[in-house]
Amino acid sequence: MNRRDLLRWTIATAALSACGGVMAGDAPPADDGYTPEVDLSPEEWKKHLTAEEYRILRDHGTERAFTGDLWDHKGDGVYACAGCGQPLYDSKTKFKSGTGWPSYYAPVSEGAIREVRDSSLGMVRIETRCGRCDGHLGHVFPDGPQPTGMRHCINSASLDFVPRKKADKLGEVKLGGFG
């Protein structure tokens, strides 16, 4: 994607978000045979998530650029799935992309996230989902910094920040015993 296309995409997404005309339910579940390790009913998810977390993680919503609490966060630690506690991104891979969403050039491990084709909004993108609970995180684009050249553009509401000194406990207990 060249800079002009990226700029057009960013403007179009921001305009749609500002109008409130986005994006919950735009990306249907992937039909790739994947079964999440943490698989709750919508009612169970609603008990564990805030309304905004549910809208993004379970209904594939998107927060407006520059509104999430982590887009400009600079702490040292790990960003975990707000749904199940799975470690997803290390702060060492976070960079300032200028897009208004937290951006990372790589996940913490190969299985931390899964990538799914998303053809919503009249374009083809790669959606990122939690590898443990299949929660919608954001999208990945091939315009990031080295060493990967990738930009994982992630919704703040899909993440919980855990300071480095507490990160060794990630994934032990979340959602009443999943670990």
Contacts in CASP RR format, 6 or more apart in sequence:
PFRMAT RR
TARGET T0000
AUTHOR 0000-0000-0000
METHOD contacts of the structure
MODEL  1
MNRRDLLRWTIATAALSACGGVMAGDAPPADDGYTPEVDLSPEEWKKHLT
AEEYRILRDHGTERAFTGDLWDHKGDGVYACAGCGQPLYDSKTKFKSGTG
WPSYYAPVSEGAIREVRDSSLGMVRIETRCGRCDGHLGHVFPDGPQPTGM
RHCINSASLDFVPRKKADKLGEVKLGGFG
1 9 0 8 1.000
1 141 0 8 1.000
1 142 0 8 1.000
1 143 0 8 1.000
6 141 0 8 1.000
6 143 0 8 1.000
9 123 0 8 1.000
10 65 0 8 1.000
10 99 0 8 1.000
12 121 0 8 1.000
13 22 0 8 1.000
13 62 0 8 1.000
13 65 0 8 1.000
13 121 0 8 1.000
14 64 0 8 1.000
14 65 0 8 1.000
16 22 0 8 1.000
16 23 0 8 1.000
16 121 0 8 1.000
17 23 0 8 1.000
17 62 0 8 1.000
17 63 0 8 1.000
17 64 0 8 1.000
17 65 0 8 1.000
18 64 0 8 1.000
22 61 0 8 1.000
22 62 0 8 1.000
23 60 0 8 1.000
23 61 0 8 1.000
23 62 0 8 1.000
23 120 0 8 1.000
23 121 0 8 1.000
24 55 0 8 1.000
24 59 0 8 1.000
24 60 0 8 1.000
24 61 0 8 1.000
25 59 0 8 1.000
25 60 0 8 1.000
25 61 0 8 1.000
25 120 0 8 1.000
26 60 0 8 1.000
26 61 0 8 1.000
26 118 0 8 1.000
26 120 0 8 1.000
26 121 0 8 1.000
27 60 0 8 1.000
27 116 0 8 1.000
27 118 0 8 1.000
27 120 0 8 1.000
27 127 0 8 1.000
27 136 0 8 1.000
29 134 0 8 1.000
30 116 0 8 1.000
30 117 0 8 1.000
30 129 0 8 1.000
32 116 0 8 1.000
34 114 0 8 1.000
34 134 0 8 1.000
36 130 0 8 1.000
36 131 0 8 1.000
36 132 0 8 1.000
36 133 0 8 1.000
36 134 0 8 1.000
36 135 0 8 1.000
37 84 0 8 1.000
37 131 0 8 1.000
37 132 0 8 1.000
37 133 0 8 1.000
37 178 0 8 1.000
38 83 0 8 1.000
38 84 0 8 1.000
38 132 0 8 1.000
38 133 0 8 1.000
38 175 0 8 1.000
38 178 0 8 1.000
39 133 0 8 1.000
39 134 0 8 1.000
40 48 0 8 1.000
40 133 0 8 1.000
40 175 0 8 1.000
42 58 0 8 1.000
45 54 0 8 1.000
45 57 0 8 1.000
45 58 0 8 1.000
45 83 0 8 1.000
46 54 0 8 1.000
48 83 0 8 1.000
48 175 0 8 1.000
49 57 0 8 1.000
49 58 0 8 1.000
49 82 0 8 1.000
49 83 0 8 1.000
50 157 0 8 1.000
52 63 0 8 1.000
52 157 0 8 1.000
53 82 0 8 1.000
53 83 0 8 1.000
53 157 0 8 1.000
53 158 0 8 1.000
55 61 0 8 1.000
55 157 0 8 1.000
56 62 0 8 1.000
56 63 0 8 1.000
56 136 0 8 1.000
56 155 0 8 1.000
56 157 0 8 1.000
56 158 0 8 1.000
57 81 0 8 1.000
57 82 0 8 1.000
57 83 0 8 1.000
57 130 0 8 1.000
57 133 0 8 1.000
57 135 0 8 1.000
57 136 0 8 1.000
57 137 0 8 1.000
57 157 0 8 1.000
57 158 0 8 1.000
58 135 0 8 1.000
58 136 0 8 1.000
59 136 0 8 1.000
60 120 0 8 1.000
60 127 0 8 1.000
60 136 0 8 1.000
61 136 0 8 1.000
61 155 0 8 1.000
62 138 0 8 1.000
62 155 0 8 1.000
63 101 0 8 1.000
63 155 0 8 1.000
63 156 0 8 1.000
63 157 0 8 1.000
65 71 0 8 1.000
65 99 0 8 1.000
65 100 0 8 1.000
65 101 0 8 1.000
66 100 0 8 1.000
67 156 0 8 1.000
68 101 0 8 1.000
68 155 0 8 1.000
68 156 0 8 1.000
68 157 0 8 1.000
69 156 0 8 1.000
70 79 0 8 1.000
70 102 0 8 1.000
70 156 0 8 1.000
70 159 0 8 1.000
70 161 0 8 1.000
71 100 0 8 1.000
71 101 0 8 1.000
71 102 0 8 1.000
71 156 0 8 1.000
72 96 0 8 1.000
72 100 0 8 1.000
73 94 0 8 1.000
73 102 0 8 1.000
73 161 0 8 1.000
74 91 0 8 1.000
75 91 0 8 1.000
75 161 0 8 1.000
75 163 0 8 1.000
76 91 0 8 1.000
76 163 0 8 1.000
76 164 0 8 1.000
77 90 0 8 1.000
77 91 0 8 1.000
77 161 0 8 1.000
77 162 0 8 1.000
77 163 0 8 1.000
77 164 0 8 1.000
77 167 0 8 1.000
78 87 0 8 1.000
78 88 0 8 1.000
78 89 0 8 1.000
78 90 0 8 1.000
78 91 0 8 1.000
78 108 0 8 1.000
78 161 0 8 1.000
78 162 0 8 1.000
78 164 0 8 1.000
78 167 0 8 1.000
78 170 0 8 1.000
79 87 0 8 1.000
79 88 0 8 1.000
79 89 0 8 1.000
79 90 0 8 1.000
79 91 0 8 1.000
79 94 0 8 1.000
79 102 0 8 1.000
79 104 0 8 1.000
79 154 0 8 1.000
79 159 0 8 1.000
79 160 0 8 1.000
79 161 0 8 1.000
79 162 0 8 1.000
80 86 0 8 1.000
80 87 0 8 1.000
80 88 0 8 1.000
80 159 0 8 1.000
80 160 0 8 1.000
80 161 0 8 1.000
80 162 0 8 1.000
80 170 0 8 1.000
80 171 0 8 1.000
81 88 0 8 1.000
81 130 0 8 1.000
81 132 0 8 1.000
81 133 0 8 1.000
81 135 0 8 1.000
81 137 0 8 1.000
81 158 0 8 1.000
81 159 0 8 1.000
81 160 0 8 1.000
82 157 0 8 1.000
82 158 0 8 1.000
82 159 0 8 1.000
82 160 0 8 1.000
83 130 0 8 1.000
83 133 0 8 1.000
83 135 0 8 1.000
83 158 0 8 1.000
83 174 0 8 1.000
83 175 0 8 1.000
84 130 0 8 1.000
84 132 0 8 1.000
84 133 0 8 1.000
84 171 0 8 1.000
84 174 0 8 1.000
84 175 0 8 1.000
84 178 0 8 1.000
85 132 0 8 1.000
85 160 0 8 1.000
85 170 0 8 1.000
85 171 0 8 1.000
85 174 0 8 1.000
86 112 0 8 1.000
86 130 0 8 1.000
86 131 0 8 1.000
86 132 0 8 1.000
86 133 0 8 1.000
86 170 0 8 1.000
86 171 0 8 1.000
87 108 0 8 1.000
87 109 0 8 1.000
87 112 0 8 1.000
87 162 0 8 1.000
87 167 0 8 1.000
87 170 0 8 1.000
87 171 0 8 1.000
88 107 0 8 1.000
88 108 0 8 1.000
88 112 0 8 1.000
88 113 0 8 1.000
88 130 0 8 1.000
88 137 0 8 1.000
88 154 0 8 1.000
88 159 0 8 1.000
89 102 0 8 1.000
89 104 0 8 1.000
89 106 0 8 1.000
89 107 0 8 1.000
89 108 0 8 1.000
89 112 0 8 1.000
89 152 0 8 1.000
89 154 0 8 1.000
89 159 0 8 1.000
90 104 0 8 1.000
90 108 0 8 1.000
91 164 0 8 1.000
93 104 0 8 1.000
93 105 0 8 1.000
93 106 0 8 1.000
93 107 0 8 1.000
94 102 0 8 1.000
94 103 0 8 1.000
94 104 0 8 1.000
95 103 0 8 1.000
95 104 0 8 1.000
95 105 0 8 1.000
95 144 0 8 1.000
95 145 0 8 1.000
96 103 0 8 1.000
97 103 0 8 1.000
97 144 0 8 1.000
97 151 0 8 1.000
97 153 0 8 1.000
99 151 0 8 1.000
99 153 0 8 1.000
101 138 0 8 1.000
101 153 0 8 1.000
101 154 0 8 1.000
101 155 0 8 1.000
101 156 0 8 1.000
102 153 0 8 1.000
102 154 0 8 1.000
102 155 0 8 1.000
102 156 0 8 1.000
102 159 0 8 1.000
103 144 0 8 1.000
103 151 0 8 1.000
103 152 0 8 1.000
103 153 0 8 1.000
103 154 0 8 1.000
104 151 0 8 1.000
104 152 0 8 1.000
104 154 0 8 1.000
105 144 0 8 1.000
105 145 0 8 1.000
105 146 0 8 1.000
105 147 0 8 1.000
105 148 0 8 1.000
105 149 0 8 1.000
105 150 0 8 1.000
105 151 0 8 1.000
105 152 0 8 1.000
106 147 0 8 1.000
106 148 0 8 1.000
106 150 0 8 1.000
106 152 0 8 1.000
107 113 0 8 1.000
107 152 0 8 1.000
111 131 0 8 1.000
112 130 0 8 1.000
112 131 0 8 1.000
113 128 0 8 1.000
113 129 0 8 1.000
113 130 0 8 1.000
113 131 0 8 1.000
113 137 0 8 1.000
113 152 0 8 1.000
114 128 0 8 1.000
114 129 0 8 1.000
114 130 0 8 1.000
114 131 0 8 1.000
114 134 0 8 1.000
115 126 0 8 1.000
115 127 0 8 1.000
115 128 0 8 1.000
115 129 0 8 1.000
115 140 0 8 1.000
116 126 0 8 1.000
116 127 0 8 1.000
116 128 0 8 1.000
116 129 0 8 1.000
117 124 0 8 1.000
117 126 0 8 1.000
117 127 0 8 1.000
118 124 0 8 1.000
118 125 0 8 1.000
118 126 0 8 1.000
118 127 0 8 1.000
118 139 0 8 1.000
119 125 0 8 1.000
125 139 0 8 1.000
125 141 0 8 1.000
126 139 0 8 1.000
126 140 0 8 1.000
126 141 0 8 1.000
127 136 0 8 1.000
127 137 0 8 1.000
127 138 0 8 1.000
127 139 0 8 1.000
128 136 0 8 1.000
128 137 0 8 1.000
128 138 0 8 1.000
128 139 0 8 1.000
128 140 0 8 1.000
128 152 0 8 1.000
128 154 0 8 1.000
129 135 0 8 1.000
129 136 0 8 1.000
129 137 0 8 1.000
130 137 0 8 1.000
130 158 0 8 1.000
135 158 0 8 1.000
136 155 0 8 1.000
136 158 0 8 1.000
137 152 0 8 1.000
137 154 0 8 1.000
137 155 0 8 1.000
137 158 0 8 1.000
137 159 0 8 1.000
138 152 0 8 1.000
138 153 0 8 1.000
138 154 0 8 1.000
138 155 0 8 1.000
138 158 0 8 1.000
139 152 0 8 1.000
139 153 0 8 1.000
140 150 0 8 1.000
140 151 0 8 1.000
140 152 0 8 1.000
140 153 0 8 1.000
141 150 0 8 1.000
141 151 0 8 1.000
141 153 0 8 1.000
142 149 0 8 1.000
142 150 0 8 1.000
142 151 0 8 1.000
143 149 0 8 1.000
143 151 0 8 1.000
144 150 0 8 1.000
144 151 0 8 1.000
145 151 0 8 1.000
162 169 0 8 1.000
162 170 0 8 1.000
171 178 0 8 1.000
171 179 0 8 1.000
172 179 0 8 1.000
173 179 0 8 1.000
END
